[in-house]
Amino acid sequence: MIVNAGAVVLSRRAFRENDRLCSVFTEHLGKIPARFVGVNRPKGKLKALTEPGVWGEYRLHLSSRSEFAKAVGGRLLSSFPGWRTDLARTFDALACLEMLDRLTPDHQPSPEKYELICAALGALDAAPSRWLVPAFGLRLAGMLGISLRERAPAACLPFWNALHDEELPALRALRYDAAAGDAARRLLDEHFAAHAGRRLRAFEFRDEWKKTVPLGVPA
């Protein structure tokens, strides 16, 4: 069966000699592994559609005889160039992608998660938002049935409802509080590590990167 599916690439890795295996989150099929045949060749087609954080419309061949869907075509909807030119925003985007990838089972349709990741990548593309990762993580936790709404750290209380309920682009206007932001990230880090079995790499990388940022520079 061949279907056309709107999807966001969550992660990719090399597969065999010239292929890539991507985790893609689709609007109506949920998260599925998709094989892109031959894209690592110099003239491989669809290579641009395999990069993490790319949003596209994919033509997928689904077969009960294979654990992977096979990508046979597609078109790019957005590569979100705004956050790709900003290291801090790139870390934030990768954190959102990894949270969704690591904590969501395959083949469980969830249009609300698809809308959430598209909204998060779009908001980061438009402008920096230091609240976005905590807001994304808290909303994803609620969708996964492991909500943190009743576990607000004291420093986060003035912002907790907004982080759960405010439109993501509107969070740019919310006054940033470093203590609250750090407390929310720590809570998510510990909570998701407990459910995923290990810390998410995006949180580990950000901790290491922050050690290299000069004092006084937002990270």
C-alpha positions in Angstrom: 0.0 0.0 0.0 1.3 3.5 -0.9 0.2 6.5 1.2 1.0 10.2 1.1 1.8 11.5 4.6 2.8 14.8 6.1 5.7 14.1 8.4 8.6 15.5 10.4 11.9 13.7 10.5 12.9 13.0 14.1 16.2 11.3 13.6 18.3 9.5 10.9 21.1 7.0 10.7 23.0 5.2 8.0 21.6 1.8 7.0 23.5 -0.7 4.9 25.9 0.8 2.3 23.9 3.7 0.7 20.6 3.9 2.6 19.3 5.9 5.5 16.8 4.8 8.1 14.8 7.7 9.5 12.3 8.0 12.3 9.5 10.1 10.9 6.4 11.4 12.8 3.4 11.4 10.5 0.1 13.2 10.9 -2.1 10.2 10.8 0.1 7.1 11.2 2.2 8.3 14.2 5.9 7.5 14.4 7.2 5.0 11.8 10.7 3.9 10.7 11.2 4.8 7.0 13.9 3.5 4.7 15.3 5.9 2.1 17.1 3.7 -0.5 20.3 5.0 -2.1 20.2 8.5 -0.7 23.9 8.3 0.5 25.0 8.0 -3.1 26.4 11.3 -4.6 23.3 11.7 -6.8 20.9 10.1 -4.3 17.4 11.5 -4.5 15.3 12.6 -1.5 18.5 13.3 0.6 17.1 16.7 1.7 14.0 14.9 3.0 16.0 12.8 5.5 17.5 15.6 7.7 16.3 15.8 11.3 13.8 18.6 11.7 12.7 18.6 8.0 8.9 18.8 7.4 7.7 17.3 4.2 5.0 15.4 2.4 6.3 11.8 2.0 5.2 9.1 -0.4 5.5 5.8 1.6 5.2 2.2 0.7 3.8 0.2 3.6 4.1 -3.6 3.7 3.1 -6.1 6.3 6.2 -8.0 5.3 8.6 -5.3 6.4 9.1 -3.5 9.7 10.1 -0.3 7.7 8.1 1.9 5.4 10.0 2.6 2.2 10.1 6.2 1.0 9.5 6.3 -2.7 8.9 10.1 -3.2 8.1 13.3 -1.5 8.3 17.1 -1.4 9.8 19.5 1.1 7.4 21.7 3.0 10.0 23.5 5.2 13.5 23.0 6.4 13.1 25.7 9.1 16.3 27.6 8.1 15.8 30.2 10.9 16.8 27.9 13.7 19.5 26.1 11.7 21.6 29.3 11.7 21.5 29.7 15.5 23.3 27.1 17.6 21.1 27.6 20.7 17.9 27.3 18.7 19.3 24.2 16.9 19.9 22.5 20.3 16.3 23.4 21.3 14.9 22.0 18.1 16.9 18.8 18.5 15.8 18.4 22.1 12.1 18.6 21.0 12.8 16.0 18.2 14.5 13.6 20.6 11.9 13.9 23.2 9.2 12.9 20.7 11.4 10.2 19.2 12.6 8.5 22.4 9.3 8.6 24.3 6.7 7.8 21.6 6.0 4.2 20.6 5.9 3.3 16.9 2.6 3.1 14.9 0.4 4.9 17.4 -1.4 7.7 15.6 -1.4 11.0 17.4 -2.3 14.1 15.4 -2.0 16.3 18.5 1.7 15.3 18.8 2.2 16.0 15.1 0.7 19.4 15.5 2.8 20.1 18.6 6.2 19.3 16.9 5.2 21.3 13.8 4.2 24.3 16.0 7.5 24.0 18.0 9.7 23.9 15.0 7.8 26.8 13.4 8.0 28.9 16.5 11.8 28.4 16.8 12.2 29.2 13.2 10.5 32.5 13.6 12.4 33.7 16.7 14.4 32.5 19.8 12.2 31.4 22.7 13.9 30.2 25.8 10.7 28.9 27.2 9.9 26.7 24.3 11.7 23.5 25.3 10.2 23.4 28.8 6.7 24.1 27.3 7.1 21.5 24.6 8.3 18.9 27.1 5.5 19.6 29.6 2.8 19.3 26.9 4.3 16.1 25.5 4.4 14.6 29.0 0.7 15.3 29.3 0.0 13.7 25.9 2.0 10.6 27.0 0.0 10.2 30.2 2.9 11.2 32.4 1.9 14.8 33.1 3.9 17.0 35.4 1.2 19.7 35.8 0.8 18.9 39.5 4.6 18.9 40.1 5.6 22.5 39.5 8.9 23.5 41.1 8.5 26.5 43.4 10.5 28.7 41.0 8.2 27.9 38.2 4.8 28.6 39.8 4.3 32.0 38.2 4.9 30.5 34.8 3.5 27.0 35.1 0.0 27.6 33.5 1.5 29.5 30.6 4.0 26.8 29.9 1.2 24.3 29.7 -1.5 26.3 27.9 -0.2 29.4 26.1 0.3 29.3 22.3 3.9 28.5 21.7 4.7 31.6 19.6 3.2 33.8 22.4 5.8 32.5 24.9 8.4 34.8 23.4 6.5 37.6 25.1 6.7 35.9 28.5 9.4 37.4 30.7 12.2 34.9 31.0 13.3 33.8 34.5 16.5 31.8 34.5 15.9 30.0 37.8 12.4 28.9 36.6 13.7 27.9 33.2 16.5 25.8 34.7 14.2 24.2 37.2 11.7 23.2 34.5 14.5 21.7 32.3 15.9 19.8 35.3 12.5 18.4 36.1 12.0 17.3 32.5 15.5 15.8 32.3 14.9 13.6 35.3 11.4 12.7 34.4 12.1 11.7 30.9 15.3 9.9 31.9 13.3 7.7 34.3 10.8 6.8 31.5 13.3 6.4 28.7 15.9 4.5 30.7 18.7 7.1 30.3 19.2 10.8 29.9 18.3 12.3 26.6 21.4 13.2 24.6 20.0 16.6 23.8 20.1 17.5 27.5 23.6 16.1 27.9 24.9 18.0 24.9 23.3 21.3 26.2 25.0 20.8 29.6 28.4 20.4 28.0 27.8 23.3 25.6 26.8 25.7 28.4 30.2 25.1 30.0 31.8 26.7 26.9 29.5 29.8 26.8 31.0 33.0 28.2 29.4 34.4 31.3 26.6 36.9 30.5 25.7 35.3 27.2 22.3 33.6 27.1 22.4 29.8 26.7 
